[in-house]
Amino acid sequence: MNVHAADRANGTPSRLPPQYITFPHLSGDATKDGQLSLNRHSSFITHDHDFPAAKAMLYGAGVPDEDSMQTSPHVGIATVWWEGNPCNMHLLELGKIVKDSVLKQGFLAWQFNTIGVSDAITMGHDGMRYSLQSREIIADSIETLTCAQSHDACIAIPGCDKNMPGCVMGIARHNRPSIVIYGGTQRGGFSKLMQKPIDVNTASEARGAYVFGVLKNWAKSGTYTAEDIMQDIERNSVPGPGACGGMYTANSLATVIETLGLSLPGSSSTPASSPTKMRECSKVGAAIRVCLEKNIRPSDLLTRKSFENALTMMMALGGSTNSVLHTLAMAKTANVELTLDDFQTISSKTPYIANMQPSGQYTMEGLFEIGGIPSVIKLLVASGLLHGDTLTVTGKTLAENVASWPSLPQGQEIIRSMDNPIKKTGHIEILRGNIAPGGAVAKLTGKQGLRFTGKARVFDKENKLCTALDQGEIPRDENIVLVVRYEGPKGGPGMPEQLRASGSLVGGNFTNVALITDGRYSGASHGFIVGHIVPEAAVGGPIAIIQDDDIITIDAETHRIDMPHVTDEEIRRRTKLMKPFRMPVTRGVLAKYARLVGSASEGAVTDLF
């Protein structure tokens, strides 16, 4: 009887030590004709005539000669490119610049692709259910092609939210020298009718104002209709390529990835269409040579200390709640022990210093203009909040990378000084209680207060809340906790983001509501919001038994989310009366995802067996 069978017989779950497939490869110090061998993996299919069909196909694909076949490393260039989304539409061209840079090193460069999903385009409808699982497809694609094609290195070019962790998870699985190039942030939009900067989040919040009849008040002049203003916002929020400009999920994770040491300095804050981004792509060939020569692999960079650095950067900048979910997933994939409690520990000692959207005023483009993320890293290293000795893809430490970088200029208003933070501790709060015994994630900057008590109003799915909002059914004369459930990883399925609801609440100027869910929020969401409630409703979590008018208390200072007047006995009674959850999807990719996915508190990964 095998280990799993024995455990099943005993009624106890078991999980074998994590293990990925291993491939034959040359040692890090292997040489040929006195030269360091950089083709450590590809040499096993190109050596002599061991695999002549493989060599024949490679010659057909463009390998120029036998010397290249025998000695040149194969570098995969993974672009998360497709048309129809500004975050990704330019990545194929960036990949071509990268390919040229790699070829100039005398390496073989193979450009390949994986898919993605636009969160902004899918927000608020069933297309959003495909968003989170696209992270796994991206990771699977990069692992699959890199390993199957015997690539020696990988340069990944993500541009949108799930792209970011998906690429990191993919390179962590194959663990070959790799660099991540962020596709970059977009330029800010501008509304002529409102005479102010706007972005894609403006469009989401404008919908609430439109529905509640107050959008016309947004115009600088009173001569425009709500329809005029909405069209102006839709036409001008996104002026070109790049990811959403605030400290939303893509930018949040780009800063996490750079702080982990996986990107060249400045990658996370360089705008998509800037000459600096083009120069970064043209330099990456030399950078991947360093990684190959020094055999710097993701496992050398993804360490406990580097993840602590990433969490610190997340808290200092006000990163999205999605960053928690995805950083847990990246750590799980890299076999680094990281839990929700680590986020709370670091949040409790890290000042929140970034005046950036959605809770603040500025965008990543503005931060780039005053020094970018390297200048912030320099500040945090000098303040003793970051481990400066962690290794990066440059072959240097995090502190060495920014030693000659300019400090943040005096008088700028984007990054506060350490003695004058927006909030003395981080904005991410990990909550537990009889609603979320397995944990929940709140993003509270302090603007909304730190405690909220109200009556529950329960909705099974976000669309039912949106309908209630559109029909004016949410009262404004008492404190209400809106509960959206059956939107978790399994129950959704896909743990969709709920910016449509949260944006409508902000745009509609609701100040008497909190919103809690077993689903997710967009990085653009703000307000008194709690997500990622574990266990989710679909697996029988307590959120499933909340009833209308139950009193709910959310307390960031005690890190609790509770129904204070509902006893454990009453929870058990209600649980027994629950009908078994029926999966809404039983075929296709979402059905596979729902079967495999784990809890949000473990990163919602699909390969923890």
C-alpha positions as CSV (number, residue, x, y, z in Angstrom):
1,M,0.0,0.0,0.0
2,N,1.4,3.4,-0.9
3,V,1.7,6.3,1.5
4,H,-1.5,8.1,0.1
5,A,-3.5,4.9,0.2
6,A,-2.4,4.2,3.8
7,D,-3.3,7.7,4.9
8,R,-6.7,7.4,3.2
9,A,-7.3,4.1,5.0
10,N,-6.5,5.8,8.3
11,G,-8.7,8.8,7.5
12,T,-5.9,11.3,7.7
13,P,-4.8,13.5,4.9
14,S,-1.1,13.5,3.8
15,R,1.0,15.5,1.5
16,L,4.2,14.2,0.0
17,P,7.2,16.6,0.0
18,P,6.9,18.9,-3.0
19,Q,8.8,17.7,-6.0
20,Y,9.1,18.7,-9.6
21,I,10.3,16.6,-12.5
22,T,14.1,16.6,-12.8
23,F,16.0,16.6,-16.1
24,P,19.6,15.5,-16.8
25,H,21.8,18.6,-17.1
26,L,25.5,19.6,-16.9
27,S,26.9,20.8,-13.6
28,G,27.3,24.5,-13.0
29,D,31.0,24.4,-13.6
30,A,31.1,22.1,-16.6
31,T,33.4,23.2,-19.4
32,K,34.0,22.3,-23.1
33,D,37.3,23.1,-24.8
34,G,38.2,25.3,-21.9
35,Q,35.0,27.4,-22.0
36,L,32.2,27.3,-19.4
37,S,29.3,25.3,-20.8
38,L,26.1,27.4,-20.7
39,N,23.9,25.0,-22.6
40,R,23.5,22.8,-19.5
41,H,20.1,21.4,-20.4
42,S,19.9,21.7,-24.2
43,S,23.2,19.8,-24.6
44,F,21.4,16.6,-23.9
45,I,19.4,16.8,-27.0
46,T,22.0,18.5,-29.2
47,H,25.1,16.4,-28.2
48,D,26.6,14.5,-31.2
49,H,23.9,12.4,-32.8
50,D,22.0,11.3,-29.8
51,F,18.8,12.8,-30.9
52,P,19.1,13.5,-34.7
53,A,15.4,14.2,-35.2
54,A,15.6,16.9,-32.5
55,K,18.6,18.5,-34.3
56,A,16.9,18.3,-37.6
57,M,14.0,20.2,-36.3
58,L,16.2,22.8,-34.6
59,Y,18.1,23.3,-37.8
60,G,14.8,23.8,-39.6
61,A,13.8,26.3,-36.9
62,G,16.9,28.4,-37.5
63,V,20.0,27.1,-35.7
64,P,22.7,28.4,-38.1
65,D,25.5,25.9,-37.8
66,E,26.9,22.9,-35.9
67,D,29.0,25.0,-33.5
68,S,25.9,26.9,-32.4
69,M,24.1,23.6,-32.1
70,Q,26.8,22.2,-29.8
71,T,27.7,25.2,-27.6
72,S,25.0,27.9,-27.7
73,P,22.5,28.0,-24.9
74,H,18.8,28.1,-25.8
75,V,17.0,31.0,-24.2
76,G,13.2,31.0,-24.3
77,I,11.5,34.4,-24.4
78,A,8.0,34.0,-22.9
79,T,5.7,36.9,-23.9
80,V,2.3,37.1,-22.4
81,W,1.0,38.7,-25.6
82,W,-2.4,39.1,-27.2
83,E,-4.3,41.9,-28.9
84,G,-7.3,43.6,-27.3
85,N,-5.7,44.5,-24.0
86,P,-3.5,47.5,-23.5
87,C,-1.5,45.7,-20.7
88,N,-0.4,43.1,-23.2
89,M,-0.7,44.4,-26.7
90,H,2.9,45.7,-26.9
91,L,4.7,42.7,-25.4
92,L,5.3,40.9,-28.7
93,E,7.4,43.9,-29.8
94,L,9.2,44.1,-26.5
95,G,10.0,40.4,-27.0
96,K,11.5,41.1,-30.4
97,I,13.9,43.6,-28.8
98,V,14.8,41.1,-26.2
99,K,15.3,38.4,-28.8
100,D,17.7,40.7,-30.7
101,S,19.6,41.4,-27.4
102,V,19.9,37.6,-26.7
103,L,21.1,36.9,-30.2
104,K,23.9,39.5,-29.9
105,Q,25.3,37.4,-27.1
106,G,25.8,34.5,-29.5
107,F,22.9,32.6,-27.9
108,L,19.9,30.9,-29.5
109,A,16.7,32.9,-28.8
110,W,13.3,31.3,-29.1
111,Q,10.2,33.5,-28.7
112,F,7.1,31.8,-27.5
113,N,3.7,32.9,-26.1
114,T,1.1,32.2,-23.5
115,I,-2.3,33.6,-22.9
116,G,-3.9,36.0,-20.4
117,V,-7.2,37.6,-19.4
118,S,-7.9,41.3,-19.1
119,D,-9.4,41.9,-15.7
120,A,-10.8,45.3,-16.7
121,I,-12.6,43.9,-19.8
122,T,-14.0,40.9,-17.9
123,M,-14.9,42.8,-14.7
124,G,-18.5,42.3,-13.5
125,H,-19.5,39.5,-15.8
126,D,-18.8,35.7,-16.1
127,G,-15.7,36.3,-18.1
128,M,-14.0,37.3,-14.9
129,R,-14.3,33.6,-13.7
130,Y,-11.5,32.8,-16.1
131,S,-9.1,35.4,-14.7
132,L,-7.5,33.7,-11.7
133,Q,-7.2,30.4,-13.4
134,S,-5.2,32.0,-16.2
135,R,-2.4,32.4,-13.7
136,E,-2.1,28.6,-13.7
137,I,-2.3,28.4,-17.5
138,I,0.6,30.9,-17.8
139,A,2.7,29.0,-15.2
140,D,1.9,25.6,-16.9
141,S,2.8,27.0,-20.3
142,I,6.2,28.4,-19.3
143,E,7.0,25.2,-17.3
144,T,5.8,23.0,-20.2
145,L,7.6,24.7,-23.1
146,T,10.9,25.4,-21.2
147,C,11.2,21.8,-20.0
148,A,9.9,20.0,-23.1
149,Q,12.1,22.1,-25.4
150,S,15.2,21.8,-23.1
151,H,15.7,25.5,-22.8
152,D,18.6,26.6,-20.7
153,A,17.2,29.9,-19.6
154,C,14.0,32.0,-19.7
155,I,13.1,35.6,-20.1
156,A,9.5,36.2,-19.2
157,I,7.6,39.3,-20.2
158,P,4.3,39.8,-18.3
159,G,2.0,42.8,-18.5
160,C,-1.2,42.3,-16.6
161,D,-2.3,41.1,-13.1
162,K,-2.3,37.3,-13.3
163,N,0.6,37.4,-15.8
164,M,3.0,38.5,-13.0
165,P,2.7,35.6,-10.6
166,G,2.0,33.2,-13.4
167,C,5.5,33.9,-14.9
168,V,7.2,33.7,-11.6
169,M,5.5,30.4,-10.8
170,G,6.5,29.0,-14.2
171,I,10.2,29.9,-13.8
172,A,10.2,28.7,-10.2
173,R,9.0,25.3,-11.4
174,H,11.7,24.8,-14.1
175,N,14.3,26.6,-12.0
176,R,16.6,27.6,-14.8
177,P,18.3,31.0,-15.0
178,S,15.5,33.5,-15.6
179,I,14.7,37.2,-15.7
180,V,11.3,38.9,-15.6
181,I,10.8,42.0,-17.6
182,Y,7.6,43.9,-16.6
183,G,5.7,45.2,-19.6
184,G,5.4,48.5,-17.8
185,T,2.7,50.9,-16.6
186,Q,0.5,53.0,-18.9
187,R,0.5,56.7,-19.1
188,G,-2.4,58.4,-17.3
189,G,-5.5,59.6,-19.1
190,F,-7.0,63.0,-18.9
191,S,-10.7,64.2,-19.0
192,K,-11.3,67.5,-20.7
193,L,-14.8,67.7,-19.4
194,M,-13.7,67.2,-15.8
195,Q,-10.3,68.9,-16.3
196,K,-8.4,66.3,-14.3
197,P,-6.3,63.1,-14.7
198,I,-8.3,59.9,-15.0
199,D,-7.6,56.2,-15.4
200,V,-9.5,52.9,-15.8
201,N,-10.6,53.0,-12.2
202,T,-12.4,56.3,-12.9
203,A,-14.6,54.4,-15.3
204,S,-15.6,51.8,-12.7
205,E,-16.4,54.4,-10.0
206,A,-18.2,56.6,-12.6
207,R,-20.7,53.8,-13.2
208,G,-21.9,54.1,-9.6
209,A,-22.3,57.9,-10.0
210,Y,-24.1,57.3,-13.3
211,V,-26.5,54.8,-11.8
212,F,-27.3,57.0,-8.8
213,G,-27.8,60.2,-10.9
214,V,-24.8,62.2,-9.7
215,L,-22.3,61.8,-12.5
216,K,-23.2,65.2,-14.0
217,N,-21.8,66.8,-10.9
218,W,-18.3,65.5,-11.9
219,A,-18.0,68.0,-14.8
220,K,-16.0,71.2,-14.4
221,S,-18.8,73.0,-16.2
222,G,-22.5,72.4,-15.7
223,T,-23.2,72.2,-19.4
224,Y,-22.5,68.5,-19.9
225,T,-24.8,65.6,-19.4
226,A,-24.0,62.4,-17.6
227,E,-23.9,60.6,-20.9
228,D,-21.3,63.2,-22.2
229,I,-19.1,62.6,-19.1
230,M,-19.4,58.8,-19.2
231,Q,-18.3,58.8,-22.9
232,D,-15.4,61.2,-22.1
233,I,-14.2,58.8,-19.4
234,E,-14.6,55.7,-21.5
235,R,-12.7,57.3,-24.5
236,N,-9.8,58.9,-22.5
237,S,-9.1,56.8,-19.4
238,V,-6.6,54.5,-21.2
239,P,-4.4,56.4,-23.7
240,G,-2.2,53.5,-24.8
241,P,-0.2,50.5,-23.9
242,G,0.7,49.4,-20.4
243,A,-0.9,48.2,-17.2
244,C,-3.3,50.2,-15.0
245,G,-1.3,53.1,-13.6
246,G,-2.0,53.2,-9.8
247,M,-0.8,50.8,-7.2
248,Y,-3.2,48.2,-8.6
249,T,-2.4,44.5,-8.9
250,A,0.0,44.5,-11.9
251,N,2.1,47.4,-10.5
252,S,1.9,46.0,-7.0
253,L,3.2,42.6,-8.2
254,A,5.8,44.1,-10.4
255,T,7.3,45.9,-7.4
256,V,7.2,42.6,-5.4
257,I,9.0,40.8,-8.3
258,E,11.7,43.4,-8.5
259,T,12.2,43.3,-4.8
260,L,12.5,39.5,-4.9
261,G,15.5,40.1,-7.2
262,L,13.9,38.6,-10.4
263,S,14.0,41.8,-12.5
264,L,16.6,44.3,-13.5
265,P,16.6,47.5,-11.3
266,G,13.8,49.8,-12.3
267,S,11.8,47.4,-14.3
268,S,8.7,47.6,-12.2
269,S,8.3,51.4,-12.4
270,T,9.4,52.0,-16.0
271,P,6.4,53.1,-18.2
272,A,5.5,50.8,-21.0
273,S,6.1,53.2,-23.9
274,S,9.2,54.9,-22.5
275,P,12.7,54.8,-24.1
276,T,13.9,53.5,-20.7
277,K,11.7,50.4,-21.2
278,M,13.2,49.8,-24.6
279,R,16.8,50.1,-23.2
280,E,15.9,47.6,-20.5
281,C,14.9,45.1,-23.1
282,S,18.0,45.8,-25.2
283,K,20.2,45.1,-22.1
284,V,18.7,41.9,-21.0
285,G,20.8,39.7,-23.2
286,A,23.9,40.7,-21.3
287,A,22.0,40.2,-18.0
288,I,20.9,36.6,-18.9
289,R,24.5,35.9,-19.7
290,V,25.4,36.8,-16.2
291,C,22.7,34.5,-14.8
292,L,23.9,31.6,-17.0
293,E,27.6,32.1,-16.3
294,K,27.0,32.3,-12.5
295,N,24.2,29.7,-12.7
296,I,21.8,32.1,-10.8
297,R,18.5,30.3,-10.7
298,P,15.1,31.3,-9.3
299,S,15.7,29.1,-6.2
300,D,18.8,31.2,-5.4
301,L,16.6,34.3,-5.4
302,L,13.3,33.1,-4.0
303,T,14.3,32.8,-0.3
304,R,12.6,33.5,3.0
305,K,14.6,36.8,3.3
306,S,13.7,37.9,-0.2
307,F,10.0,37.2,0.4
308,E,10.2,39.2,3.7
309,N,11.6,42.1,1.5
310,A,8.7,41.7,-0.9
311,L,6.1,41.9,1.9
312,T,7.8,45.0,3.3
313,M,7.7,46.7,-0.1
314,M,4.0,45.7,-0.5
315,M,3.1,47.3,2.8
316,A,5.1,50.4,2.3
317,L,3.6,51.1,-1.1
318,G,0.0,50.1,-0.3
319,G,-0.1,47.1,-2.7
320,S,-3.4,45.3,-3.6
321,T,-5.0,42.5,-1.6
322,N,-4.4,40.3,-4.7
323,S,-0.7,40.7,-3.9
324,V,-1.3,38.6,-0.8
325,L,-2.9,35.8,-2.7
326,H,-0.3,35.8,-5.5
327,T,2.7,36.1,-3.2
328,L,1.5,33.1,-1.2
329,A,1.2,31.2,-4.5
330,M,4.7,32.2,-5.6
331,A,6.2,31.2,-2.3
332,K,4.3,27.9,-2.3
333,T,5.6,27.2,-5.8
334,A,9.2,28.0,-4.8
335,N,8.9,25.8,-1.6
336,V,9.4,28.8,0.7
337,E,7.4,28.7,3.9
338,L,5.1,31.7,4.0
339,T,1.8,32.1,5.7
340,L,-0.9,34.8,6.3
341,D,0.6,35.4,9.7
342,D,3.8,36.6,8.0
343,F,1.9,39.3,6.2
344,Q,0.4,40.6,9.4
345,T,3.8,40.5,11.2
346,I,5.4,42.6,8.5
347,S,2.4,44.9,8.1
348,S,2.4,45.6,11.8
349,K,6.0,47.0,11.6
350,T,6.1,48.6,8.2
351,P,4.9,52.2,7.7
352,Y,2.6,52.9,4.8
353,I,4.3,55.8,3.0
354,A,3.1,55.9,-0.6
355,N,0.5,58.5,-1.7
356,M,-0.6,56.4,-4.7
357,Q,-3.9,55.4,-6.3
358,P,-6.4,54.0,-5.6
359,S,-6.3,55.3,-2.0
360,G,-3.9,58.2,-2.8
361,Q,-3.2,60.7,-5.5
362,Y,-0.3,59.6,-7.7
363,T,0.5,56.9,-10.3
364,M,3.5,54.7,-11.0
365,E,4.5,57.0,-13.9
366,G,4.8,59.8,-11.3
367,L,7.0,57.6,-9.1
368,F,9.2,56.8,-12.1
369,E,9.9,60.4,-12.6
370,I,11.3,60.9,-9.1
371,G,13.5,57.8,-9.1
372,G,11.2,54.8,-9.3
373,I,11.2,51.7,-7.2
374,P,15.1,51.6,-6.9
375,S,14.9,54.9,-5.0
376,V,12.3,53.4,-2.7
377,I,14.4,50.3,-2.2
378,K,17.3,52.6,-1.3
379,L,15.2,54.4,1.3
380,L,13.9,51.1,2.8
381,V,17.4,49.5,2.9
382,A,18.8,52.7,4.6
383,S,15.9,52.5,7.1
384,G,16.7,48.9,8.0
385,L,13.4,47.6,6.8
386,L,14.8,45.6,3.9
387,H,17.5,42.9,3.9
388,G,20.0,44.5,1.6
389,D,22.1,41.3,1.2
390,T,19.7,39.3,-0.9
391,L,20.9,38.1,-4.3
392,T,19.4,39.4,-7.6
393,V,19.6,38.6,-11.3
394,T,22.4,41.1,-11.7
395,G,24.7,38.9,-9.7
396,K,24.8,41.7,-7.1
397,T,22.8,42.2,-3.9
398,L,19.6,44.3,-3.6
399,A,21.6,47.0,-1.8
400,E,24.4,47.0,-4.3
401,N,22.0,47.4,-7.2
402,V,20.7,50.7,-5.8
403,A,23.9,52.1,-4.2
404,S,24.5,54.6,-7.0
405,W,20.8,55.2,-7.7
406,P,19.6,58.7,-6.8
407,S,17.7,59.1,-3.6
408,L,14.1,60.4,-3.6
409,P,14.2,64.2,-4.1
410,Q,13.3,66.6,-1.3
411,G,9.9,68.1,-1.6
412,Q,8.2,65.4,-3.6
413,E,4.8,64.3,-2.4
414,I,4.5,60.7,-3.7
415,I,6.6,58.9,-1.1
416,R,6.4,60.2,2.5
417,S,9.4,60.2,4.8
418,M,9.7,57.4,7.3
419,D,8.9,59.8,10.2
420,N,5.8,61.1,8.5
421,P,3.9,58.1,7.1
422,I,0.3,58.0,5.9
423,K,-0.2,55.3,8.4
424,K,2.3,54.0,11.0
425,T,1.7,50.4,10.1
426,G,0.8,48.7,6.8
427,H,-2.6,48.8,5.1
428,I,-3.0,45.0,4.8
429,E,-4.7,43.4,7.8
430,I,-5.2,39.7,8.3
431,L,-8.5,39.0,10.1
432,R,-9.8,35.9,11.7
433,G,-12.9,35.1,13.7
434,N,-16.1,33.0,13.6
435,I,-16.7,34.2,10.0
436,A,-13.2,33.5,8.8
437,P,-11.4,30.9,11.0
438,G,-9.0,30.2,8.1
439,G,-8.2,33.9,7.6
440,A,-9.4,36.9,5.5
441,V,-7.6,39.8,4.0
442,A,-8.5,43.5,4.4
443,K,-7.0,46.6,2.8
444,L,-7.5,49.5,5.2
445,T,-5.5,52.7,4.8
446,G,-7.1,54.3,7.8
447,K,-9.2,56.7,5.8
448,Q,-12.3,54.5,6.4
449,G,-11.5,54.0,10.1
450,L,-10.4,50.8,11.6
451,R,-13.6,49.3,13.0
452,F,-17.0,48.7,11.5
453,T,-20.2,47.2,12.9
454,G,-23.4,46.7,10.9
455,K,-26.3,44.5,9.9
456,A,-25.6,41.8,7.4
457,R,-27.2,41.9,3.9
458,V,-26.5,38.6,2.2
459,F,-26.0,38.0,-1.5
460,D,-25.2,34.7,-3.2
461,K,-23.1,36.0,-6.0
462,E,-21.9,39.5,-6.9
463,N,-24.4,40.0,-9.7
464,K,-27.2,39.9,-7.1
465,L,-25.6,42.7,-5.1
466,C,-25.1,44.7,-8.3
467,T,-28.7,44.3,-9.2
468,A,-29.7,45.5,-5.7
469,L,-27.4,48.5,-6.0
470,D,-28.8,49.4,-9.5
471,Q,-32.4,49.2,-8.1
472,G,-31.6,51.4,-5.1
473,E,-32.3,48.6,-2.6
474,I,-29.2,49.3,-0.3
475,P,-30.2,51.7,2.5
476,R,-28.1,54.7,3.5
477,D,-29.6,55.3,6.9
478,E,-27.9,52.5,8.9
479,N,-24.6,50.6,8.9
480,I,-24.8,47.6,6.5
481,V,-22.2,44.8,6.0
482,L,-22.8,43.5,2.4
483,V,-21.9,39.8,2.3
484,V,-21.1,38.4,-1.1
485,R,-20.5,34.6,-1.0
486,Y,-20.1,31.6,-3.3
487,E,-17.5,33.5,-5.2
488,G,-14.4,31.7,-3.8
489,P,-11.9,29.7,-5.9
490,K,-14.2,26.6,-6.0
491,G,-17.6,28.3,-5.5
492,G,-17.2,31.0,-8.2
493,P,-15.7,29.1,-9.7
494,G,-12.5,31.2,-10.2
495,M,-12.7,33.7,-7.3
496,P,-13.7,36.6,-9.5
497,E,-12.8,40.2,-8.6
498,Q,-15.6,42.5,-7.5
499,L,-14.7,46.0,-8.7
500,R,-18.1,46.5,-10.2
501,A,-19.7,46.3,-6.8
502,S,-17.0,48.1,-4.9
503,G,-16.6,50.8,-7.6
504,S,-20.4,51.4,-7.6
505,L,-20.3,51.9,-3.8
506,V,-17.5,54.4,-4.0
507,G,-19.1,56.2,-7.0
508,G,-22.4,56.2,-5.3
509,N,-20.9,57.8,-2.2
510,F,-22.0,55.1,0.2
511,T,-20.3,55.8,3.5
512,N,-22.4,53.5,5.7
513,V,-21.4,50.1,4.2
514,A,-18.6,47.5,4.5
515,L,-18.2,44.7,1.9
516,I,-17.0,41.2,2.7
517,T,-16.6,38.2,0.4
518,D,-15.0,34.9,-0.1
519,G,-14.1,36.2,-3.5
520,R,-11.5,38.8,-4.5
521,Y,-11.3,42.5,-5.2
522,S,-9.6,44.4,-7.9
523,G,-6.3,46.2,-7.0
524,A,-8.3,49.3,-7.9
525,S,-10.9,48.6,-5.1
526,H,-10.9,50.7,-2.0
527,G,-13.3,51.3,0.9
528,F,-14.0,49.2,4.0
529,I,-13.5,45.9,2.2
530,V,-12.6,42.4,3.3
531,G,-12.0,39.5,0.9
532,H,-10.4,36.0,0.6
533,I,-12.6,34.7,3.5
534,V,-11.5,31.1,4.3
535,P,-13.1,28.6,4.4
536,E,-15.2,29.7,1.4
537,A,-19.0,29.2,1.3
538,A,-18.8,26.4,-1.3
539,V,-16.9,24.1,1.2
540,G,-19.2,24.9,4.1
541,G,-17.3,27.9,5.6
542,P,-19.2,30.0,8.2
543,I,-19.8,32.7,5.6
544,A,-22.4,30.3,4.1
545,I,-24.6,30.5,7.2
546,I,-24.7,34.3,7.7
547,Q,-28.3,35.5,7.6
548,D,-29.7,38.9,6.8
549,D,-29.7,41.2,9.9
550,D,-26.9,39.2,11.7
551,I,-24.6,41.7,13.4
552,I,-21.1,41.7,12.0
553,T,-18.1,43.4,13.5
554,I,-14.8,44.0,11.7
555,D,-11.9,45.2,13.9
556,A,-8.5,45.9,12.3
557,E,-7.0,46.6,15.6
558,T,-7.8,43.2,17.1
559,H,-7.6,41.5,13.7
560,R,-11.1,40.0,14.1
561,I,-14.1,39.5,11.9
562,D,-17.0,38.1,13.8
563,M,-20.8,37.6,14.3
564,P,-20.6,38.5,18.0
565,H,-24.2,37.4,18.7
566,V,-24.1,34.1,16.9
567,T,-22.8,31.3,19.1
568,D,-20.8,28.4,18.1
569,E,-23.8,26.2,18.8
570,E,-25.9,28.3,16.5
571,I,-23.3,28.1,13.8
572,R,-23.3,24.3,14.0
573,R,-27.1,24.3,13.9
574,R,-27.3,26.4,10.8
575,T,-24.5,24.4,9.2
576,K,-26.5,21.2,9.6
577,L,-29.4,22.8,7.8
578,M,-27.4,23.8,4.8
579,K,-28.1,22.1,1.5
580,P,-25.0,20.5,-0.2
581,F,-23.3,22.9,-2.6
582,R,-23.7,22.0,-6.3
583,M,-20.9,23.0,-8.6
584,P,-22.3,25.4,-11.1
585,V,-19.8,24.2,-13.8
586,T,-19.0,20.5,-14.4
587,R,-17.1,20.5,-17.7
588,G,-14.3,22.5,-19.2
589,V,-11.4,24.4,-17.8
590,L,-13.3,26.0,-14.9
591,A,-14.5,22.6,-13.8
592,K,-11.0,21.3,-13.7
593,Y,-9.9,24.4,-11.9
594,A,-12.6,24.1,-9.2
595,R,-11.6,20.4,-8.6
596,L,-7.9,21.2,-8.2
597,V,-7.7,24.6,-6.6
598,G,-6.8,25.1,-2.9
599,S,-7.9,27.8,-0.5
600,A,-7.1,31.4,-0.8
601,S,-5.0,31.3,2.4
602,E,-2.6,28.9,0.6
603,G,-2.5,31.0,-2.5
604,A,-5.3,29.2,-4.5
605,V,-2.7,27.0,-6.2
606,T,-3.7,23.9,-8.1
607,D,-0.8,21.5,-7.5
608,L,-0.8,20.9,-3.8
609,F,-1.8,17.3,-3.5
